[in-house]
Amino acid sequence: MTTELPEGLIPRKTVRGRPRTSGTVQCARCGRNAGKTRASWPEGKICGPCFTVATRTHGTCPDCGHHRLLPGPPAQDGGPRCAPCAGILHNFHCARCNHEGEFYRRGICARCALRDDLTALLLTNPADRTPANRLVDVLCQADRPESIITWKRSAKVQALLTAVSSGQTPLSHEGLDSHRDTAGRAADHLRALLVHHGLLPHQDPYLSRFEAWIDVKLRPMPAEVAKPVEHFAKWHHLRRIRAMATPGKTAQGPVHSAKQEITETIKFLDWLWQTHHRTAATCTQQDVDTWLTTGPTTRKAIRTFFIFAKKTGTNLRVEIGHYAAKGRPAIPQEQRLAWLKELLTGTSESLPYRVAGTLLLLYAQPLVRVAALRTDAVNINDTTGTITISLGTHPVPVPQPFAELLSHHLRNRPNLRTASGTESHWLFPGSRAGQHLHPNTIMLRLRGLGIELLGSRNTALDEHLSVTPPPLVADALGYSYQVTFLHADAAGDAWSRYVGQTRPK
């Protein structure tokens, strides 16, 4: 593998947290100077960051054998001790629930403080006490309740929760939709929590936002443009996506594609009306040809609209053929190997995005598929320690050092300390309960790092096809046979002809 850094690398700062403030007080645990002391323990003065780590470390004390908080300093003969064994006189037990940890407010832990706040906010005058109590319980289940305390400080969040508790806003998808203009992000976050914990039925978040997006798009248009666009958006795309959206199959990909086609259709019909004062029904072949040849290739997306127009009898005159890409981006194999080395051993990006980028560069996986991978796709053999991953019809081996990196990611997945809980089945959990990381988030991070995404995926697929027949690659990586044969032909491989060749004697 090449030892050179990949071309175009733009590393990110992956060290989290604020820089430590300078001061004259030296921490007895980390040895660095701090502005003030958080605690004084037998070993000396303790700074704030060390105190926070100590009050969040739980395990089995090597001295007394009890499972409890371990704030004591690490020792050479077995790790940190509990407070009594370490000689720390402070009582870390919450005065209400007896949980050991850092106090958040007047002798109580953060979870009890959160319950007090939510009780005052939601249970003072609830319209129905049963769902209000359930909502309090759901929010208090967060592994890190401090995050919910921070979230509910927003005036918009408090107004939303108060409206739900008082009955002004029904506890339903329609009720949360009514807050889309005033507290859209808060409503979507609350919706995800309620769906995840069974208080609301499943509703695909992309589908609901797509419905609202259509209405916003139609508002400023003249009737001559809005009418055919509404017909196309709701009777073709929306009806099709509603039929396919299920809890196990997200509508993210179809919604993204539909938005592109609707947007390009709006641009064309608006140009047609403003320039020639013609509509979709009176459009001519010359109008379409002029539009396609005088702009970017994204204009080809209007083809679906005219197929729909022909089926519905709106316009039978216009014909648009399939678009064939003029180029096929790829990166040199040496550059792909340099990127793999950087992601596997470097520190230019955080762990989840290094794993996602490796899946792209090693297994030619589209980012939409990477984002939606589940933890059960990764299988670790307890006897041999080998790891396989299921991307197609059968699992494929995960080589070292990626196996170690993937295993480390599984043990340290982010976004598991919110109200969604630690039981998330996504390999890349999102910040909203029950949802995976958005593919665009991964795309922006890898693109910002300097990786050419489509070229990297094409090169990775070409490398697999250079040593393995297309049907086997399709089965292993989750591609269709048609796609792998097309890539093999484009790469100049002879696998499509190997069946007819005779074996030399």
BASE-625021 format. One line per field, with one value per residue (C-alpha): residue number from 1; residue in three letters; x negated, y negated, z. Coordinates in Angstrom, 3 decimals. Example, Ala and Ser with C-alpha at 12.3 -4.5 7.8 and 13.67 -1.06 7.14 Angstrom:
// residues 2
pos <- c(1;2);
code <- c(ALA;SER);
u <- c(-12.300;-13.670);
v <- c(4.500;1.060);
w <- c(7.800;7.140);
This chain:
// residues 505
pos <- c(1;2;3;4;5;6;7;8;9;10;11;12;13;14;15;16;17;18;19;20;21;22;23;24;25;26;27;28;29;30;31;32;33;34;35;36;37;38;39;40;41;42;43;44;45;46;47;48;49;50;51;52;53;54;55;56;57;58;59;60;61;62;63;64;65;66;67;68;69;70;71;72;73;74;75;76;77;78;79;80;81;82;83;84;85;86;87;88;89;90;91;92;93;94;95;96;97;98;99;100;101;102;103;104;105;106;107;108;109;110;111;112;113;114;115;116;117;118;119;120;121;122;123;124;125;126;127;128;129;130;131;132;133;134;135;136;137;138;139;140;141;142;143;144;145;146;147;148;149;150;151;152;153;154;155;156;157;158;159;160;161;162;163;164;165;166;167;168;169;170;171;172;173;174;175;176;177;178;179;180;181;182;183;184;185;186;187;188;189;190;191;192;193;194;195;196;197;198;199;200;201;202;203;204;205;206;207;208;209;210;211;212;213;214;215;216;217;218;219;220;221;222;223;224;225;226;227;228;229;230;231;232;233;234;235;236;237;238;239;240;241;242;243;244;245;246;247;248;249;250;251;252;253;254;255;256;257;258;259;260;261;262;263;264;265;266;267;268;269;270;271;272;273;274;275;276;277;278;279;280;281;282;283;284;285;286;287;288;289;290;291;292;293;294;295;296;297;298;299;300;301;302;303;304;305;306;307;308;309;310;311;312;313;314;315;316;317;318;319;320;321;322;323;324;325;326;327;328;329;330;331;332;333;334;335;336;337;338;339;340;341;342;343;344;345;346;347;348;349;350;351;352;353;354;355;356;357;358;359;360;361;362;363;364;365;366;367;368;369;370;371;372;373;374;375;376;377;378;379;380;381;382;383;384;385;386;387;388;389;390;391;392;393;394;395;396;397;398;399;400;401;402;403;404;405;406;407;408;409;410;411;412;413;414;415;416;417;418;419;420;421;422;423;424;425;426;427;428;429;430;431;432;433;434;435;436;437;438;439;440;441;442;443;444;445;446;447;448;449;450;451;452;453;454;455;456;457;458;459;460;461;462;463;464;465;466;467;468;469;470;471;472;473;474;475;476;477;478;479;480;481;482;483;484;485;486;487;488;489;490;491;492;493;494;495;496;497;498;499;500;501;502;503;504;505);
code <- c(MET;THR;THR;GLU;LEU;PRO;GLU;GLY;LEU;ILE;PRO;ARG;LYS;THR;VAL;ARG;GLY;ARG;PRO;ARG;THR;SER;GLY;THR;VAL;GLN;CYS;ALA;ARG;CYS;GLY;ARG;ASN;ALA;GLY;LYS;THR;ARG;ALA;SER;TRP;PRO;GLU;GLY;LYS;ILE;CYS;GLY;PRO;CYS;PHE;THR;VAL;ALA;THR;ARG;THR;HIS;GLY;THR;CYS;PRO;ASP;CYS;GLY;HIS;HIS;ARG;LEU;LEU;PRO;GLY;PRO;PRO;ALA;GLN;ASP;GLY;GLY;PRO;ARG;CYS;ALA;PRO;CYS;ALA;GLY;ILE;LEU;HIS;ASN;PHE;HIS;CYS;ALA;ARG;CYS;ASN;HIS;GLU;GLY;GLU;PHE;TYR;ARG;ARG;GLY;ILE;CYS;ALA;ARG;CYS;ALA;LEU;ARG;ASP;ASP;LEU;THR;ALA;LEU;LEU;LEU;THR;ASN;PRO;ALA;ASP;ARG;THR;PRO;ALA;ASN;ARG;LEU;VAL;ASP;VAL;LEU;CYS;GLN;ALA;ASP;ARG;PRO;GLU;SER;ILE;ILE;THR;TRP;LYS;ARG;SER;ALA;LYS;VAL;GLN;ALA;LEU;LEU;THR;ALA;VAL;SER;SER;GLY;GLN;THR;PRO;LEU;SER;HIS;GLU;GLY;LEU;ASP;SER;HIS;ARG;ASP;THR;ALA;GLY;ARG;ALA;ALA;ASP;HIS;LEU;ARG;ALA;LEU;LEU;VAL;HIS;HIS;GLY;LEU;LEU;PRO;HIS;GLN;ASP;PRO;TYR;LEU;SER;ARG;PHE;GLU;ALA;TRP;ILE;ASP;VAL;LYS;LEU;ARG;PRO;MET;PRO;ALA;GLU;VAL;ALA;LYS;PRO;VAL;GLU;HIS;PHE;ALA;LYS;TRP;HIS;HIS;LEU;ARG;ARG;ILE;ARG;ALA;MET;ALA;THR;PRO;GLY;LYS;THR;ALA;GLN;GLY;PRO;VAL;HIS;SER;ALA;LYS;GLN;GLU;ILE;THR;GLU;THR;ILE;LYS;PHE;LEU;ASP;TRP;LEU;TRP;GLN;THR;HIS;HIS;ARG;THR;ALA;ALA;THR;CYS;THR;GLN;GLN;ASP;VAL;ASP;THR;TRP;LEU;THR;THR;GLY;PRO;THR;THR;ARG;LYS;ALA;ILE;ARG;THR;PHE;PHE;ILE;PHE;ALA;LYS;LYS;THR;GLY;THR;ASN;LEU;ARG;VAL;GLU;ILE;GLY;HIS;TYR;ALA;ALA;LYS;GLY;ARG;PRO;ALA;ILE;PRO;GLN;GLU;GLN;ARG;LEU;ALA;TRP;LEU;LYS;GLU;LEU;LEU;THR;GLY;THR;SER;GLU;SER;LEU;PRO;TYR;ARG;VAL;ALA;GLY;THR;LEU;LEU;LEU;LEU;TYR;ALA;GLN;PRO;LEU;VAL;ARG;VAL;ALA;ALA;LEU;ARG;THR;ASP;ALA;VAL;ASN;ILE;ASN;ASP;THR;THR;GLY;THR;ILE;THR;ILE;SER;LEU;GLY;THR;HIS;PRO;VAL;PRO;VAL;PRO;GLN;PRO;PHE;ALA;GLU;LEU;LEU;SER;HIS;HIS;LEU;ARG;ASN;ARG;PRO;ASN;LEU;ARG;THR;ALA;SER;GLY;THR;GLU;SER;HIS;TRP;LEU;PHE;PRO;GLY;SER;ARG;ALA;GLY;GLN;HIS;LEU;HIS;PRO;ASN;THR;ILE;MET;LEU;ARG;LEU;ARG;GLY;LEU;GLY;ILE;GLU;LEU;LEU;GLY;SER;ARG;ASN;THR;ALA;LEU;ASP;GLU;HIS;LEU;SER;VAL;THR;PRO;PRO;PRO;LEU;VAL;ALA;ASP;ALA;LEU;GLY;TYR;SER;TYR;GLN;VAL;THR;PHE;LEU;HIS;ALA;ASP;ALA;ALA;GLY;ASP;ALA;TRP;SER;ARG;TYR;VAL;GLY;GLN;THR;ARG;PRO;LYS);
u <- c(0.000;-1.317;-2.810;-1.924;0.971;3.973;4.141;6.519;6.659;8.271;8.076;10.605;9.906;11.220;10.435;13.740;14.439;13.309;9.631;8.597;8.307;4.948;4.538;2.329;3.991;2.334;4.603;3.281;4.713;3.846;1.004;2.291;3.025;6.653;8.441;10.190;10.505;13.606;12.814;10.107;9.562;6.845;4.538;4.885;6.867;8.952;9.827;13.288;12.715;11.079;13.918;16.516;14.741;14.408;18.101;19.216;17.024;18.871;17.591;16.429;14.107;10.946;10.729;14.240;15.672;18.853;20.236;20.628;19.164;15.338;14.085;10.748;7.495;6.356;3.842;1.233;2.796;6.309;7.913;9.914;11.489;14.854;15.045;14.690;11.764;10.038;10.509;12.885;15.344;17.848;21.256;22.117;25.582;28.551;30.812;33.866;33.041;29.772;27.913;24.190;22.807;22.289;24.911;26.741;28.873;29.052;27.981;29.914;28.730;29.492;32.241;34.167;33.669;35.053;38.094;38.748;38.595;40.828;43.337;43.687;43.958;46.228;48.129;49.323;52.622;52.580;55.582;54.945;52.588;51.864;50.082;48.438;46.975;45.817;44.138;42.279;41.133;39.938;37.866;36.395;35.171;32.294;28.937;27.616;30.465;28.344;28.959;32.744;32.348;30.410;32.947;35.969;34.401;35.466;38.573;39.903;39.526;41.252;44.139;44.478;44.472;46.945;49.298;49.168;49.765;52.656;54.438;54.115;51.974;53.233;50.643;50.671;48.671;51.171;50.834;47.038;47.291;49.136;45.899;43.805;43.515;42.826;40.846;40.174;36.938;38.288;41.506;39.559;37.313;40.329;42.077;39.068;39.052;42.789;42.604;39.544;41.268;44.623;46.668;47.293;47.628;44.788;44.586;41.669;40.068;38.984;42.503;44.120;41.551;42.009;45.746;45.087;42.356;44.818;47.272;44.530;43.302;46.776;47.703;45.916;46.545;49.050;51.991;50.785;47.618;48.936;51.754;49.662;46.881;49.353;50.846;47.385;46.113;49.134;50.543;47.245;44.562;46.491;48.850;45.940;43.801;46.706;47.229;43.586;42.794;42.686;40.965;38.261;37.750;37.054;38.367;35.200;33.891;37.214;38.048;34.661;35.094;38.688;37.645;35.059;37.572;40.252;37.791;36.551;40.141;41.058;38.080;39.045;42.772;42.092;39.659;42.152;44.952;42.856;41.033;43.535;46.795;47.353;48.323;47.549;50.497;49.406;45.657;43.869;40.920;38.868;39.482;38.142;35.145;34.216;34.463;32.335;29.567;29.126;28.550;26.955;27.524;29.803;32.543;32.848;34.933;38.038;38.268;40.327;42.858;43.463;43.782;46.473;48.029;48.306;49.939;52.522;53.138;51.893;49.290;48.774;46.371;43.143;40.550;37.426;34.931;32.804;29.836;26.403;23.561;20.670;18.028;17.406;15.436;12.765;9.666;6.282;5.917;2.892;5.049;7.749;5.157;3.802;7.303;7.850;4.616;5.553;9.021;7.744;4.715;4.910;6.571;7.957;11.591;13.622;14.246;17.807;16.901;13.648;15.711;18.257;15.502;13.819;17.100;17.219;13.586;13.259;16.675;17.938;21.024;23.258;23.593;27.378;26.805;23.952;26.104;28.906;26.718;27.827;25.624;26.841;25.156;21.844;21.150;18.257;17.221;16.541;14.367;12.045;12.509;13.109;15.647;17.978;20.407;23.590;23.916;25.614;26.994;24.155;21.646;18.169;15.011;13.712;9.905;7.560;7.043;10.609;11.990;10.457;11.686;15.227;15.261;14.132;16.913;19.530;18.477;18.421;21.301;22.297;25.775;26.770;27.049;30.236;33.824;33.565;31.624;28.702;30.739;30.482;30.027;28.401;24.689;24.638;27.313;28.667;29.309;33.060;34.563;34.908;33.327;29.976;27.501;28.594;26.623;26.050;24.272;21.809;21.511;20.610;18.054;16.269;16.433;15.098;12.241;11.318;12.664;14.145;17.142;18.398;14.896;13.868;16.886;16.334;12.656;13.476;16.088;13.702;11.062;13.506;14.624;11.043;10.581;14.134;16.961;19.770;22.494;20.368;19.559;23.260;24.218;21.447;21.829;25.585;25.558;27.775;26.288;27.054;25.037;21.995;21.908;22.183;19.288;17.251;17.775;16.961;13.760;12.749;12.906;13.587;15.801;18.850;17.111;15.391;18.238;17.690;13.953;12.474;9.919;6.426;5.061);
v <- c(0.000;-3.450;-5.502;-8.900;-10.981;-11.069;-13.987;-16.738;-15.662;-18.334;-16.956;-17.934;-18.652;-15.495;-16.409;-17.184;-19.641;-23.105;-23.901;-23.899;-27.289;-28.280;-28.926;-28.530;-25.466;-22.195;-19.154;-16.220;-13.737;-15.087;-17.423;-20.351;-23.837;-24.857;-28.077;-26.635;-23.473;-21.285;-19.068;-18.310;-14.590;-12.646;-12.790;-16.590;-19.172;-17.909;-19.984;-20.074;-17.653;-15.036;-15.396;-14.843;-11.711;-10.369;-10.878;-9.097;-5.997;-2.922;0.613;3.223;1.925;4.111;3.715;4.373;6.121;3.998;2.615;-1.126;-4.538;-4.492;-8.059;-6.989;-7.384;-4.506;-2.199;0.083;3.160;2.893;-0.377;-3.029;-2.413;-3.310;-6.370;-4.610;-2.453;-5.509;-7.520;-10.031;-11.207;-12.838;-11.134;-10.760;-9.205;-11.127;-12.199;-10.986;-7.908;-6.888;-6.716;-7.345;-10.094;-13.809;-16.008;-18.229;-20.321;-20.564;-17.006;-15.272;-13.742;-15.064;-12.489;-13.539;-17.197;-16.518;-14.758;-17.752;-20.149;-18.007;-17.454;-21.213;-21.729;-18.851;-17.687;-20.943;-21.129;-18.304;-17.636;-13.893;-12.769;-9.307;-10.373;-13.281;-10.871;-8.564;-11.489;-12.406;-8.796;-8.665;-11.838;-10.709;-7.429;-9.223;-7.661;-11.204;-13.281;-16.439;-16.485;-16.604;-19.359;-21.410;-20.678;-21.754;-25.105;-26.432;-28.630;-26.906;-23.471;-24.598;-26.105;-22.860;-20.645;-22.911;-22.854;-19.037;-18.688;-21.160;-19.481;-22.515;-20.363;-16.783;-14.104;-13.004;-13.480;-16.097;-17.977;-18.067;-19.151;-22.266;-23.432;-22.978;-26.727;-27.781;-24.862;-22.456;-20.937;-20.527;-18.954;-16.507;-15.546;-15.005;-13.031;-10.716;-10.072;-9.349;-6.973;-5.212;-4.567;-3.549;-6.639;-7.428;-5.086;-4.894;-7.706;-8.055;-11.448;-11.980;-11.357;-13.856;-16.535;-15.782;-16.465;-19.839;-20.598;-20.115;-22.608;-25.208;-24.760;-25.185;-28.361;-31.076;-29.547;-30.763;-28.418;-27.412;-25.972;-24.868;-22.655;-20.171;-20.189;-19.364;-16.582;-15.148;-15.524;-14.092;-11.528;-10.136;-10.624;-10.994;-8.098;-5.836;-6.767;-6.338;-2.803;-1.814;-3.548;-0.980;-0.860;1.332;-0.705;-4.418;-6.825;-8.948;-7.858;-8.048;-11.417;-12.850;-11.681;-12.957;-16.397;-16.664;-15.734;-18.079;-20.971;-20.577;-20.267;-23.526;-25.294;-24.070;-24.824;-28.261;-29.048;-27.742;-29.939;-33.072;-32.825;-31.289;-31.539;-27.816;-25.152;-21.463;-20.598;-22.905;-22.267;-21.234;-18.952;-21.993;-23.634;-20.567;-20.173;-23.838;-23.532;-20.382;-21.624;-25.065;-24.126;-21.666;-17.922;-18.104;-19.242;-15.646;-14.988;-16.382;-13.091;-11.454;-14.302;-13.808;-10.041;-10.798;-13.414;-10.837;-8.278;-10.795;-12.201;-15.686;-15.736;-12.994;-14.839;-15.116;-12.308;-12.334;-9.481;-8.011;-10.119;-8.531;-9.978;-11.264;-10.452;-7.948;-9.458;-7.377;-7.906;-6.157;-2.932;-4.411;-7.289;-4.885;-2.936;-6.173;-7.148;-3.698;-3.961;-7.420;-6.306;-3.119;-4.537;-8.337;-10.889;-13.298;-12.367;-10.930;-7.198;-6.871;-8.705;-6.758;-3.546;-4.953;-6.090;-2.684;-0.964;-3.250;-2.732;0.952;2.387;-0.250;-0.938;-3.937;-6.271;-5.846;-2.151;-2.802;-5.101;-2.506;0.447;2.241;3.672;7.201;6.864;7.271;10.752;11.413;15.032;15.404;18.483;17.268;13.521;13.116;10.549;10.683;8.086;8.687;6.236;8.527;12.042;13.550;12.177;11.123;11.171;8.007;7.870;6.356;3.570;2.627;5.458;3.901;0.418;1.705;3.614;0.487;-1.518;1.043;0.637;-3.171;-4.203;-7.870;-9.304;-6.536;-8.724;-10.585;-9.487;-6.867;-4.642;-2.318;0.320;-1.367;1.230;-1.227;-0.951;-4.750;-6.060;-9.532;-12.289;-11.597;-8.606;-5.489;-7.061;-6.484;-9.133;-11.054;-10.056;-13.730;-14.161;-11.420;-12.797;-16.309;-15.029;-12.756;-15.328;-17.970;-15.613;-15.642;-12.290;-12.197;-10.031;-8.769;-8.295;-6.348;-4.070;-3.395;-2.568;-0.261;1.580;1.844;3.438;6.081;6.757;7.111;10.284;11.603;12.296;9.693;12.030;12.876;9.211;8.349;10.996;10.027;6.224;5.879;4.685;5.879;8.092;5.435;2.772;4.986;6.131;2.519;1.528;4.507;3.556;-0.103;0.919;3.090;6.402;9.603;11.334;10.891;13.083;15.615;18.139;18.652;19.089;22.579;23.603;23.986;27.502);
w <- c(0.000;-0.852;1.977;0.524;1.785;-0.565;-2.949;-1.844;1.821;4.029;7.597;10.231;13.878;15.543;19.167;20.849;23.645;24.629;25.133;28.777;30.415;31.805;35.527;38.551;40.112;39.111;38.884;40.896;38.396;34.925;35.961;33.899;35.175;35.594;36.382;39.431;41.500;41.263;44.261;46.795;47.280;49.144;46.129;45.849;43.913;40.951;37.872;36.291;33.362;35.624;38.137;35.385;34.125;37.665;38.493;35.324;35.676;36.925;37.329;39.827;42.519;42.636;46.438;47.762;44.685;44.590;41.318;41.833;41.013;40.768;41.297;42.770;40.828;38.584;40.236;38.765;40.365;38.933;37.901;39.818;43.229;44.714;46.958;50.351;49.176;47.663;50.865;49.231;51.900;49.558;49.274;45.581;46.083;44.692;47.565;45.660;43.538;45.303;41.953;42.331;40.137;39.754;41.381;38.929;41.260;45.075;45.850;43.084;39.804;36.314;35.713;38.823;37.949;34.472;35.937;38.210;35.255;33.034;35.837;36.280;32.532;31.486;34.560;36.106;34.170;31.623;29.412;29.763;32.518;31.057;27.821;29.649;32.223;29.431;27.662;30.850;31.243;27.618;27.923;31.258;29.714;28.000;28.817;29.117;30.605;30.436;26.680;27.192;29.807;27.276;24.519;26.561;27.501;24.103;24.284;21.136;22.733;25.920;23.928;21.951;25.062;26.840;23.844;23.725;27.469;27.590;24.685;22.431;20.129;19.679;20.330;16.685;13.497;12.316;15.600;15.368;11.722;12.872;14.543;11.407;10.739;14.333;15.776;12.925;14.236;17.756;16.435;14.260;17.190;19.462;16.716;16.367;20.129;20.223;17.249;18.658;21.989;20.503;21.433;17.752;14.758;12.255;9.726;7.362;8.154;4.560;3.284;5.659;4.826;1.121;1.366;3.003;0.446;-2.433;-0.957;-0.432;-4.017;-5.514;-3.643;-5.681;-9.138;-11.714;-12.210;-15.695;-14.134;-10.735;-12.027;-14.098;-11.482;-8.679;-10.796;-11.474;-7.878;-6.089;-8.525;-9.752;-7.101;-3.843;-4.480;-5.477;-2.451;-0.026;-1.315;-0.843;2.495;5.307;8.727;7.223;4.024;4.165;1.517;1.584;-1.841;-3.748;-2.156;-3.136;-6.731;-6.871;-5.639;-8.406;-11.100;-9.752;-9.424;-12.998;-14.259;-12.503;-14.088;-17.552;-17.331;-15.821;-18.658;-21.211;-19.863;-19.355;-22.709;-25.128;-23.178;-23.642;-21.110;-20.666;-22.920;-25.781;-25.454;-28.673;-29.349;-30.387;-26.998;-25.186;-27.508;-27.053;-23.273;-23.106;-25.401;-23.839;-20.212;-17.772;-17.913;-14.842;-17.238;-18.442;-15.319;-17.087;-19.018;-16.250;-16.389;-20.117;-19.698;-17.102;-19.421;-22.199;-19.890;-18.711;-22.199;-21.308;-24.093;-26.682;-28.988;-26.960;-26.928;-24.715;-24.945;-22.184;-21.111;-21.525;-19.457;-21.564;-18.970;-16.215;-13.319;-11.638;-9.520;-9.914;-7.941;-6.126;-4.926;-3.720;-1.719;-0.241;0.902;2.402;4.370;5.641;6.753;8.378;10.199;10.057;12.324;9.731;10.482;13.361;13.664;12.211;9.013;8.646;8.749;6.261;3.890;4.062;3.128;0.083;-0.952;-0.083;-1.001;-3.504;-1.361;-2.178;0.783;0.843;1.509;3.949;6.099;6.288;7.362;10.523;13.225;12.424;9.025;10.881;12.247;14.649;15.132;18.857;18.319;15.575;15.958;12.213;11.018;8.010;6.701;4.696;1.821;-0.721;-0.799;1.248;3.803;2.706;4.864;6.510;6.315;8.859;9.797;8.822;10.969;14.077;13.102;12.465;15.758;17.619;15.957;16.988;20.617;20.429;18.178;18.626;19.311;21.739;24.833;23.865;24.507;21.749;24.147;23.531;21.683;18.271;15.504;13.076;12.375;12.063;14.481;13.833;16.341;16.231;17.984;15.844;12.740;11.076;10.046;6.959;3.827;3.015;6.361;5.435;1.899;3.093;5.609;3.121;0.348;2.741;3.568;-0.130;-1.363;-4.874;-4.056;-7.417;-8.806;-5.695;-5.915;-9.638;-9.085;-6.166;-8.226;-11.185;-8.955;-7.761;-11.329;-12.546;-10.471;-9.992;-12.490;-12.463;-11.101;-8.061;-7.445;-7.729;-5.170;-2.744;-2.861;-3.384;-7.009;-9.844;-12.559;-15.152;-13.314;-12.734;-16.382;-17.557;-15.288;-16.454;-20.092;-19.405;-17.627;-20.571;-18.708;-20.580;-18.010;-20.257;-22.824;-20.557;-20.794;-24.517;-24.208;-24.205;-21.641;-23.175;-23.326);
